[in-house]
Amino acid sequence: MKKSLWITGLIMLAVLTVAACATVQTATTLATAVGEQAGVFSRAEGEAIRKSTVAVARSLEDFTPEQEYYIGRSVGAVVISKYPAYANAQVNQYLNTLGQTLAAASDKPEIFSGYHFLVLDSDDINAFATPSGLIFVTKGLIRCCPTEDALAAILAHEIGHVQLRHGMQSIEKARVTEALTVTATEGAKILGSPEVAQLTQTFSGAISDIAKSMINNGYSRSFEHQADKAAVVLVQRVGYNPRGMIDMLTVMDKKLKPGELDFAKTHPAPRDRIAEIESDNRSFTPVTTPKFRQERFLRAVGHI
Amino acid sequence: MLRTRFIITALALLGILCMHIPANGQETLSVQVKEGELRATPSFLGKIVARVAYGDRVVVVSDRGAWKKVSIRGGTLQGWMHASALTTKRIALKAGQTSVRTGATQDELALAGKGFNEQVEAAFRKENRNLDYAWINRMETFKVSPDLMNNFLVQGNVVPPAEGGKP
């Protein structure tokens, strides 16, 4: 009787000590170890407790940047299957120079394999960002930009989606748990193993979850607002006029055709986005683009 | 007897807690990007003095904003890295390098090459032959050097507010 009291005390101590600075999972792991040591329960029972806690504690945070990278590559391949790439080296070079410069000044400049940008050969008004930092913008969307400042706002909005992990958050919770639980087993490293087959199925599901919300349904209104907010902060930090965002949305508002399967379907109406951006910020000054900046912008994307 | 056991367990717990803090109080972090760079100054415009790989461990020497001065190879080389390239998690590169050996718990241990990896992508591509990765691979080669970024900003007269914010 006295012994079991002591042991309970020890387990409680372990939980309390660790909970102060670590997660429940770590605490339970330690408490379970102490429990086993003291013979309160068998090793097998301890293992079971550990496993169930692991499953509960699994979250997006447990995906490594490397895993996000692989998810992003395949989401990108799905995007390319919907819209062909615009194979113009100069245009893509300009887009990458602008985009990577913005990303380098962001809160998360370093991601597993870097940020990379590509123009899509389509008149639709659309843009996509994979969790791994692959960012796609259609010719149709670039045509909504009167200035480099406006284009910077578009790219910064997409960088915002990456950094706020909006794509990853579209993955169904059950799938996240499943993927991370299988990953924890040693067999998941052996090609052809049941674990790899199961992981591939989960992977496939995750790709379609992200593609569905990114390409077909769009993110929530609040995700779009968050990305707009992040974009305003980022372009200002680099030295662009955030008013470029409003200019771009004003053109977009005129160009979007109701019923199209592009931003008309997946994003809040441009005038609603403008209203939200303006309610967050006091009035912006109009964009006055230096001559050289405007010339290089028109030279790079004026013809597309 | 019980008291001794209690003290031993309590000390063991304390030991586990302290294990994450190196004796000299310096923080050790892992590189969480494919190719990391150590720079001479805390800026992406700084000259690259060394390269580190995914999972490499670096010791933090000092901090400046979002930048950390780190030392590698037993302190023989030092340079600056942006904090977003680093994680407190230990990244185990080989299978079988378990939490038992490193003393790290599940939560702190990320297994490189596990989960969604090259093999899973290969298996996925087999099932989705319509997907073309050629452009994805090409995109990954689109890299803009810090010098180019700097020229781009200077030539375009893109001037950050007083607070700074240049890459």
Interface residues (C-beta under 8 A of the other chain):
Chain A: K2 K3 W6 L10 L13 A14 T17 V18 C21 A22 T23 Q25 T26 T29 L30 V34 Q37 V54 A57 F63 T64 P65 E66 Q67 Y69 Y70 I71 R73 S74 G76 A77 V78 I80 S81 A85 N92 Q93 N96 T97 L98 Q100 T101 A104 A105 D107 K108 P109 E110 I111 F112 S113 G114 H116 F117 L118 L134 E148 A179 L180 V182 T183 A184 E186 A188 K189 L191 V196 A197 L199 T200 F203 S204 A206 I207 Q236 R237 V238 G239 Y240 P290 F292 R293 R296
Chain B: L2 F6 T9 A10 L13 I16 L17 Q32 V33 K34 G36 F44 Y54 A66 H82 S84 A85 I91 A95 G96 T105 Q106 D107 E108 A110 L111 A112 G113 K114 G115 F116 N117 E118 Q119 V120 E121 A123 F124 E127 N128 N130 L131 D132 Y133 W135 I136 M139 E140 F142 K143 V144 P146 L148 M149 F152 L153 Q155 G156 N157 V158 V159 P160 P161 E163 G165 K166 P167
